[in-house]
Amino acid sequence: MRDVIAFILGNFTLTFFVVGLLASAIALWRARPPRSSALIVEALFSYFVLFSIGFSNLYNFVLHVFFGKLAASFIGWEDSPFQLEVGFASLGFAVVGLLAFRGSFDLRLAAIVGPAGFLWGAAAGHVYQMITAHNFAPGNAGVIFYSDILVPIVGFIFLWLQHRAAPSQQVR
């Protein structure tokens, strides 16, 4: 049981993604039929930004700010003041993600674009560390590395789907 809890907490990006899918499924189950494609996209996207952006970055904030030594060792780093910077950047992304849960398309765009730059930059840093320092710690080369690449991709797919599912707006 300890290993399961460690996996869930250590791979929080995957955990929050799965919890977001479960929350979406519950919201769709509770919705009255018919369930339009716009409703399905809304459920999936809103809970994605809530959990994969909002809560995931809030969790990352707590880890890096209050448990910096633990976070650094998980990544394969030495503890440094950089932990605070990563933590507070994550707090900013968390706030935008939480606001975007029921926010506009533009707010959701911001909730995806900002973290995408951060996460893809982090993924590049992970690759650099794997090559130059042979750092294959779980927090550098494990689930976190793959989610740094895939979470923004999923977010951009949801943006596209929501834009496509929205009623067309004609210019008058």
SEVEX-576556 format. One record per residue (C-alpha): residue number from 1; residue in three letters; chain; x, y, z. Coordinates in nm, 4 decimals. Each point is the difference from the previous one (the first is absolute). Layout:
BEGIN
+-----+------+-------+----------+----------+----------+
:  nr : rest : kette :       px :       py :       pz :
+-----+------+-------+----------+----------+----------+
: NUM :  ALA :     A :        X :        Y :        Z :
...
+-----+------+-------+----------+----------+----------+
% end
This chain:
BEGIN
+-----+------+-------+----------+----------+----------+
:  nr : rest : kette :       px :       py :       pz :
+-----+------+-------+----------+----------+----------+
:   1 :  MET :     A :   0.0000 :   0.0000 :   0.0000 :
:   2 :  ARG :     A :   0.2893 :   0.2334 :   0.0760 :
:   3 :  ASP :     A :   0.1345 :  -0.0463 :  -0.3535 :
:   4 :  VAL :     A :  -0.3406 :   0.0847 :  -0.1496 :
:   5 :  ILE :     A :  -0.0244 :   0.3201 :   0.2042 :
:   6 :  ALA :     A :   0.3579 :   0.0923 :  -0.0931 :
:   7 :  PHE :     A :  -0.0803 :  -0.0575 :  -0.3684 :
:   8 :  ILE :     A :  -0.3173 :   0.2114 :   0.0194 :
:   9 :  LEU :     A :   0.1729 :   0.2883 :   0.1793 :
:  10 :  GLY :     A :   0.3264 :  -0.0249 :  -0.1955 :
:  11 :  ASN :     A :  -0.1785 :  -0.0039 :  -0.3348 :
:  12 :  PHE :     A :  -0.2491 :   0.2706 :   0.0877 :
:  13 :  THR :     A :  -0.0342 :   0.1245 :  -0.3573 :
:  14 :  LEU :     A :  -0.1364 :  -0.3384 :  -0.1058 :
:  15 :  THR :     A :  -0.2104 :  -0.0220 :   0.3167 :
:  16 :  PHE :     A :  -0.1643 :   0.3385 :  -0.0591 :
:  17 :  PHE :     A :  -0.0584 :  -0.0812 :  -0.3676 :
:  18 :  VAL :     A :  -0.1818 :  -0.3226 :   0.0930 :
:  19 :  VAL :     A :  -0.2005 :   0.1729 :   0.2752 :
:  20 :  GLY :     A :  -0.1004 :   0.2660 :  -0.2550 :
:  21 :  LEU :     A :  -0.1239 :  -0.2712 :  -0.2363 :
:  22 :  LEU :     A :  -0.1988 :  -0.1577 :   0.2833 :
:  23 :  ALA :     A :  -0.1525 :   0.3374 :   0.0922 :
:  24 :  SER :     A :  -0.0909 :   0.0528 :  -0.3679 :
:  25 :  ALA :     A :  -0.1640 :  -0.3424 :  -0.0138 :
:  26 :  ILE :     A :  -0.2040 :   0.0765 :   0.3125 :
:  27 :  ALA :     A :  -0.1065 :   0.3392 :  -0.1382 :
:  28 :  LEU :     A :  -0.1058 :  -0.1602 :  -0.3284 :
:  29 :  TRP :     A :  -0.1815 :  -0.2814 :   0.1803 :
:  30 :  ARG :     A :  -0.1957 :   0.2596 :   0.1997 :
:  31 :  ALA :     A :  -0.0832 :   0.2109 :  -0.3091 :
:  32 :  ARG :     A :  -0.3387 :  -0.0499 :  -0.1596 :
:  33 :  PRO :     A :  -0.0103 :  -0.1542 :  -0.3440 :
:  34 :  PRO :     A :   0.0612 :   0.0822 :  -0.2725 :
:  35 :  ARG :     A :   0.3675 :   0.0570 :   0.0630 :
:  36 :  SER :     A :   0.1230 :   0.2140 :  -0.2882 :
:  37 :  SER :     A :   0.3602 :   0.0040 :  -0.1171 :
:  38 :  ALA :     A :   0.0302 :   0.3538 :   0.1423 :
:  39 :  LEU :     A :  -0.1126 :  -0.1276 :   0.3426 :
:  40 :  ILE :     A :   0.2472 :  -0.2895 :  -0.0119 :
:  41 :  VAL :     A :   0.2888 :   0.2272 :  -0.0995 :
:  42 :  GLU :     A :  -0.0989 :   0.2484 :   0.2726 :
:  43 :  ALA :     A :   0.0017 :  -0.2721 :   0.2657 :
:  44 :  LEU :     A :   0.3325 :  -0.1415 :  -0.1106 :
:  45 :  PHE :     A :   0.1704 :   0.3375 :  -0.0452 :
:  46 :  SER :     A :  -0.1323 :   0.1682 :   0.3141 :
:  47 :  TYR :     A :   0.1098 :  -0.2856 :   0.2258 :
:  48 :  PHE :     A :   0.3314 :  -0.0245 :  -0.1879 :
:  49 :  VAL :     A :   0.0851 :   0.3625 :   0.0821 :
:  50 :  LEU :     A :  -0.1283 :  -0.0422 :   0.3559 :
:  51 :  PHE :     A :   0.2042 :  -0.3113 :   0.0779 :
:  52 :  SER :     A :   0.2907 :  -0.0210 :  -0.2492 :
:  53 :  ILE :     A :   0.0749 :   0.3726 :   0.0087 :
:  54 :  GLY :     A :  -0.1550 :   0.1413 :   0.3192 :
:  55 :  PHE :     A :   0.0412 :  -0.2704 :   0.2649 :
:  56 :  SER :     A :   0.3128 :  -0.1530 :  -0.1543 :
:  57 :  ASN :     A :   0.1817 :   0.3338 :   0.0052 :
:  58 :  LEU :     A :  -0.1294 :   0.0727 :   0.3498 :
:  59 :  TYR :     A :   0.1447 :  -0.3340 :   0.1126 :
:  60 :  ASN :     A :   0.3267 :   0.0853 :  -0.1770 :
:  61 :  PHE :     A :   0.0048 :   0.3363 :   0.1806 :
:  62 :  VAL :     A :  -0.0372 :  -0.1713 :   0.3386 :
:  63 :  LEU :     A :   0.2706 :  -0.2549 :  -0.0810 :
:  64 :  HIS :     A :   0.2582 :   0.2489 :  -0.1238 :
:  65 :  VAL :     A :  -0.0648 :   0.2702 :   0.2612 :
:  66 :  PHE :     A :  -0.0640 :  -0.2026 :   0.3160 :
:  67 :  PHE :     A :   0.1762 :  -0.3286 :  -0.0824 :
:  68 :  GLY :     A :   0.2821 :   0.1282 :  -0.2209 :
:  69 :  LYS :     A :   0.2586 :  -0.2563 :   0.1103 :
:  70 :  LEU :     A :  -0.2415 :  -0.2858 :  -0.0708 :
:  71 :  ALA :     A :  -0.0969 :   0.1436 :  -0.3411 :
:  72 :  ALA :     A :   0.3645 :   0.0571 :  -0.0936 :
:  73 :  SER :     A :   0.1036 :  -0.3524 :   0.0963 :
:  74 :  PHE :     A :  -0.2912 :  -0.1463 :  -0.1997 :
:  75 :  ILE :     A :   0.1220 :   0.1915 :  -0.3066 :
:  76 :  GLY :     A :   0.3615 :  -0.0961 :   0.0652 :
:  77 :  TRP :     A :   0.1148 :   0.3513 :   0.0926 :
:  78 :  GLU :     A :   0.1571 :   0.1644 :   0.2972 :
:  79 :  ASP :     A :  -0.2321 :   0.2291 :   0.1940 :
:  80 :  SER :     A :   0.0348 :   0.3656 :  -0.0994 :
:  81 :  PRO :     A :  -0.1843 :   0.3328 :   0.0122 :
:  82 :  PHE :     A :  -0.1243 :  -0.0919 :  -0.3488 :
:  83 :  GLN :     A :  -0.2602 :  -0.2172 :   0.1742 :
:  84 :  LEU :     A :  -0.1831 :   0.3139 :   0.1123 :
:  85 :  GLU :     A :  -0.0013 :   0.1445 :  -0.3518 :
:  86 :  VAL :     A :  -0.1441 :  -0.3193 :  -0.1485 :
:  87 :  GLY :     A :  -0.2529 :  -0.0145 :   0.2825 :
:  88 :  PHE :     A :  -0.1249 :   0.3544 :  -0.0452 :
:  89 :  ALA :     A :  -0.0161 :  -0.0372 :  -0.3798 :
:  90 :  SER :     A :  -0.2145 :  -0.3076 :   0.0627 :
:  91 :  LEU :     A :  -0.2209 :   0.2016 :   0.2366 :
:  92 :  GLY :     A :  -0.0662 :   0.2538 :  -0.2750 :
:  93 :  PHE :     A :  -0.0926 :  -0.2744 :  -0.2464 :
:  94 :  ALA :     A :  -0.2200 :  -0.1624 :   0.2665 :
:  95 :  VAL :     A :  -0.1980 :   0.3195 :   0.0549 :
:  96 :  VAL :     A :  -0.0623 :   0.0414 :  -0.3737 :
:  97 :  GLY :     A :  -0.0985 :  -0.3674 :  -0.0289 :
:  98 :  LEU :     A :  -0.2454 :   0.0284 :   0.2887 :
:  99 :  LEU :     A :  -0.1540 :   0.3146 :  -0.1492 :
: 100 :  ALA :     A :  -0.0220 :  -0.1665 :  -0.3431 :
: 101 :  PHE :     A :  -0.2081 :  -0.2901 :   0.1351 :
: 102 :  ARG :     A :  -0.3198 :   0.1965 :  -0.0681 :
: 103 :  GLY :     A :   0.1667 :   0.2767 :  -0.1968 :
: 104 :  SER :     A :  -0.0121 :   0.1238 :  -0.3559 :
: 105 :  PHE :     A :   0.1796 :  -0.1471 :  -0.2985 :
: 106 :  ASP :     A :   0.2596 :   0.2787 :   0.0252 :
: 107 :  LEU :     A :   0.0699 :  -0.0791 :   0.3646 :
: 108 :  ARG :     A :   0.0370 :  -0.3676 :  -0.0879 :
: 109 :  LEU :     A :   0.2378 :   0.0955 :  -0.2800 :
: 110 :  ALA :     A :   0.2155 :   0.1803 :   0.2581 :
: 111 :  ALA :     A :  -0.0267 :  -0.3003 :   0.2329 :
: 112 :  ILE :     A :   0.1493 :  -0.2222 :  -0.2715 :
: 113 :  VAL :     A :   0.2534 :   0.2287 :  -0.1699 :
: 114 :  GLY :     A :   0.1864 :   0.1132 :   0.3147 :
: 115 :  PRO :     A :   0.0493 :  -0.3457 :   0.1497 :
: 116 :  ALA :     A :   0.0815 :  -0.1408 :  -0.3466 :
: 117 :  GLY :     A :   0.3020 :   0.2299 :  -0.0259 :
: 118 :  PHE :     A :   0.1069 :  -0.0945 :   0.3503 :
: 119 :  LEU :     A :  -0.0571 :  -0.3753 :  -0.0421 :
: 120 :  TRP :     A :   0.1635 :  -0.0299 :  -0.3417 :
: 121 :  GLY :     A :   0.2958 :   0.1985 :   0.1323 :
: 122 :  ALA :     A :   0.0155 :  -0.2361 :   0.2981 :
: 123 :  ALA :     A :  -0.0140 :  -0.3017 :  -0.2355 :
: 124 :  ALA :     A :   0.2943 :   0.1408 :  -0.1964 :
: 125 :  GLY :     A :   0.1843 :   0.0456 :   0.3296 :
: 126 :  HIS :     A :  -0.0766 :  -0.3609 :   0.0933 :
: 127 :  VAL :     A :   0.1430 :  -0.1221 :  -0.3321 :
: 128 :  TYR :     A :   0.3115 :   0.2120 :   0.0538 :
: 129 :  GLN :     A :   0.0425 :  -0.1485 :   0.3496 :
: 130 :  MET :     A :  -0.0490 :  -0.3541 :  -0.1334 :
: 131 :  ILE :     A :   0.2694 :   0.0529 :  -0.2633 :
: 132 :  THR :     A :   0.2581 :   0.2056 :   0.1898 :
: 133 :  ALA :     A :  -0.0440 :  -0.1158 :   0.3603 :
: 134 :  HIS :     A :  -0.1493 :  -0.3457 :  -0.0652 :
: 135 :  ASN :     A :  -0.2832 :   0.1056 :   0.2314 :
: 136 :  PHE :     A :  -0.2688 :  -0.2642 :  -0.0313 :
: 137 :  ALA :     A :  -0.1645 :   0.0707 :   0.3362 :
: 138 :  PRO :     A :  -0.3786 :  -0.0580 :  -0.0050 :
: 139 :  GLY :     A :  -0.0681 :   0.3734 :   0.0239 :
: 140 :  ASN :     A :   0.2253 :   0.0689 :  -0.2985 :
: 141 :  ALA :     A :  -0.0501 :  -0.2921 :  -0.2374 :
: 142 :  GLY :     A :  -0.3215 :  -0.1659 :   0.1206 :
: 143 :  VAL :     A :  -0.3684 :   0.0827 :  -0.0291 :
: 144 :  ILE :     A :   0.0737 :   0.3675 :   0.0705 :
: 145 :  PHE :     A :   0.2147 :   0.0254 :  -0.3143 :
: 146 :  TYR :     A :  -0.2718 :  -0.1473 :  -0.2210 :
: 147 :  SER :     A :  -0.2751 :   0.2087 :   0.1576 :
: 148 :  ASP :     A :   0.2103 :   0.3143 :  -0.0555 :
: 149 :  ILE :     A :  -0.0333 :  -0.0769 :  -0.3704 :
: 150 :  LEU :     A :  -0.3520 :  -0.1445 :  -0.0135 :
: 151 :  VAL :     A :  -0.2013 :   0.2274 :   0.2338 :
: 152 :  PRO :     A :   0.0450 :   0.3046 :  -0.2276 :
: 153 :  ILE :     A :  -0.0799 :  -0.2099 :  -0.3074 :
: 154 :  VAL :     A :  -0.3228 :  -0.1227 :   0.1611 :
: 155 :  GLY :     A :  -0.0794 :   0.3580 :   0.1021 :
: 156 :  PHE :     A :   0.0455 :   0.1288 :  -0.3557 :
: 157 :  ILE :     A :  -0.2181 :  -0.2831 :  -0.1324 :
: 158 :  PHE :     A :  -0.2747 :   0.0999 :   0.2458 :
: 159 :  LEU :     A :   0.0350 :   0.3652 :  -0.1053 :
: 160 :  TRP :     A :  -0.0445 :  -0.1010 :  -0.3629 :
: 161 :  LEU :     A :  -0.2961 :  -0.2243 :   0.0808 :
: 162 :  GLN :     A :  -0.1699 :   0.2690 :   0.2065 :
: 163 :  HIS :     A :   0.0539 :   0.2597 :  -0.2711 :
: 164 :  ARG :     A :  -0.1406 :  -0.2432 :  -0.2574 :
: 165 :  ALA :     A :  -0.2991 :  -0.0973 :   0.2174 :
: 166 :  ALA :     A :  -0.0936 :   0.3598 :   0.0828 :
: 167 :  PRO :     A :  -0.2832 :   0.1536 :  -0.1985 :
: 168 :  SER :     A :   0.1387 :   0.1974 :  -0.2928 :
: 169 :  GLN :     A :   0.0014 :   0.3726 :   0.0484 :
: 170 :  GLN :     A :  -0.0752 :   0.2021 :  -0.3084 :
: 171 :  VAL :     A :   0.1390 :   0.3494 :  -0.0409 :
: 172 :  ARG :     A :  -0.2731 :   0.2502 :  -0.0728 :
+-----+------+-------+----------+----------+----------+
% end
